Amino acid sequence: MTKEILPETTQSAVKVIKLDNGDDIVCAFPKAQLDDKTGLIRLVKPLLIKYVPQLTPQGFKDYVALIKWAAYTNDEIITIPIKKIMTITNASSEMEKSFNHMSKDYQKLEAPRKDNDYKRTMFTKEDNDRVNEIFDDFNDDDEGGTLH
């Protein structure tokens, strides 16, 4: 199996794609696309834009993380149906810089890991009663006013 690596000169400017499932993807397009009749489009090194809320002294702010969209493959060019795309826009200069930085080490990006070491446990009846008491105390303090 050969890896398809594109030189920078054979791809378009960096774009942000909104898919019909709500995903935002940052990627480039290869200059050589598939025939229009296929209904498919090729994406170069697609990265999922993940919005992570972050609490700052000024309030909530979104932190933007880029993660490998097609995480379980080494392919750098991914083909998707054109009908799945809602919009295509030019990436901002900041997003383009982030994409270029992340895409340099695209093959080294790890797939999201699922932490299988986490063990779920149920509260004991005593623990559950204590939690309910805390909430009851909180509700008692709140009577007669609203919490902002």
C-alpha positions as CSV (number, residue, x, y, z in Angstrom):
1,M,0.0,0.0,0.0
2,T,1.5,3.3,-1.0
3,K,0.9,6.5,0.8
4,E,-0.4,9.4,-1.2
5,I,1.5,12.5,-0.2
6,L,0.8,15.8,-1.9
7,P,3.3,18.6,-2.3
8,E,2.0,21.9,-1.0
9,T,1.7,23.2,-4.6
10,T,-0.9,20.7,-5.5
11,Q,-3.5,21.7,-3.0
12,S,-5.9,24.6,-2.6
13,A,-6.0,27.2,0.2
14,V,-7.1,26.0,3.6
15,K,-10.9,25.8,3.9
16,V,-13.4,25.2,6.7
17,I,-16.3,22.8,5.8
18,K,-19.5,22.5,7.7
19,L,-21.0,19.0,7.3
20,D,-24.7,18.1,7.5
21,N,-24.0,16.3,10.8
22,G,-22.8,19.5,12.4
23,D,-19.0,18.8,12.2
24,D,-16.7,21.6,11.3
25,I,-13.6,20.4,9.4
26,V,-10.5,22.3,8.4
27,C,-8.7,20.9,5.4
28,A,-7.3,21.6,1.9
29,F,-8.6,20.3,-1.4
30,P,-6.3,18.6,-3.9
31,K,-6.1,20.4,-7.2
32,A,-6.9,17.1,-8.9
33,Q,-10.5,16.3,-7.9
34,L,-12.6,13.4,-8.9
35,D,-15.0,13.6,-11.9
36,D,-18.2,15.6,-11.0
37,K,-20.4,12.6,-11.9
38,T,-19.1,10.6,-8.9
39,G,-20.7,13.0,-6.4
40,L,-17.6,12.7,-4.3
41,I,-15.0,15.2,-3.2
42,R,-11.5,14.7,-1.9
43,L,-10.1,16.4,1.3
44,V,-6.5,16.7,2.2
45,K,-5.6,16.0,5.9
46,P,-9.0,16.8,7.4
47,L,-9.0,18.0,11.0
48,L,-12.1,18.2,13.1
49,I,-12.6,21.5,14.8
50,K,-13.5,20.8,18.4
51,Y,-14.9,23.6,20.5
52,V,-14.0,23.1,24.1
53,P,-15.6,25.5,26.6
54,Q,-13.1,27.1,29.0
55,L,-13.8,29.1,32.1
56,T,-11.8,32.4,32.2
57,P,-12.0,35.3,34.6
58,Q,-14.1,37.1,31.9
59,G,-16.5,34.2,31.6
60,F,-16.8,31.2,29.3
61,K,-14.7,31.2,26.2
62,D,-14.4,28.5,23.5
63,Y,-10.9,26.9,23.1
64,V,-10.5,25.4,19.7
65,A,-8.8,22.1,19.3
66,L,-7.9,20.4,16.0
67,I,-8.0,16.6,16.0
68,K,-7.6,14.1,13.3
69,W,-11.0,13.6,11.7
70,A,-10.4,10.2,10.1
71,A,-8.6,9.0,13.1
72,Y,-8.2,5.3,12.3
73,T,-6.5,5.5,9.0
74,N,-3.1,6.7,7.7
75,D,-4.7,8.1,4.6
76,E,-4.0,11.7,4.1
77,I,-6.7,12.1,1.4
78,I,-10.2,11.3,2.4
79,T,-13.1,11.1,0.0
80,I,-16.6,12.1,1.1
81,P,-20.0,12.6,-0.7
82,I,-20.4,16.2,-1.8
83,K,-24.1,16.1,-0.6
84,K,-22.8,15.8,3.0
85,I,-21.3,19.3,2.8
86,M,-23.5,22.3,3.8
87,T,-20.9,25.1,3.4
88,I,-17.3,25.7,2.4
89,T,-15.6,28.9,3.5
90,N,-12.0,30.2,3.5
91,A,-10.2,29.7,6.8
92,S,-9.1,32.7,8.8
93,S,-5.4,33.4,8.9
94,E,-5.2,32.0,12.5
95,M,-7.0,28.8,11.5
96,E,-4.8,28.4,8.4
97,K,-1.7,28.7,10.6
98,S,-3.1,26.2,13.1
99,F,-4.0,23.8,10.2
100,N,-0.5,24.1,8.6
101,H,1.2,23.5,11.9
102,M,-0.9,20.4,12.7
103,S,-0.9,19.0,9.2
104,K,3.0,18.9,9.2
105,D,2.9,16.0,11.6
106,Y,-0.5,14.5,10.4
107,Q,0.8,10.9,10.5
108,K,1.9,11.3,14.1
109,L,-1.5,12.6,15.3
110,E,-3.0,10.1,17.7
111,A,-6.5,8.7,17.5
112,P,-8.7,9.8,20.3
113,R,-8.3,7.3,23.2
114,K,-11.0,5.8,25.2
115,D,-10.0,5.4,28.8
116,N,-10.9,1.8,29.6
117,D,-9.4,2.1,33.1
118,Y,-12.3,4.0,34.4
119,K,-14.6,1.9,36.6
120,R,-18.1,2.9,37.2
121,T,-19.4,2.4,40.7
122,M,-22.8,3.1,42.2
123,F,-23.2,5.2,45.3
124,T,-24.0,3.3,48.5
125,K,-27.4,4.1,50.0
126,E,-25.6,6.1,52.6
127,D,-23.7,8.1,50.0
128,N,-26.8,8.7,48.0
129,D,-28.7,9.9,51.1
130,R,-25.8,12.3,52.0
131,V,-25.9,13.8,48.4
132,N,-29.6,14.2,48.7
133,E,-29.2,16.0,52.0
134,I,-26.7,18.4,50.5
135,F,-29.1,19.2,47.7
136,D,-32.0,19.5,50.2
137,D,-29.9,22.0,52.3
138,F,-29.1,23.9,49.1
139,N,-32.8,24.1,48.2
140,D,-33.8,25.2,51.7
141,D,-31.3,28.1,51.6
142,D,-32.7,29.1,48.2
143,E,-36.3,29.5,49.3
144,G,-37.7,33.0,49.0
145,G,-35.2,34.2,46.4
146,T,-33.6,33.3,43.2
147,L,-30.0,32.3,42.5
148,H,-28.1,34.2,39.9
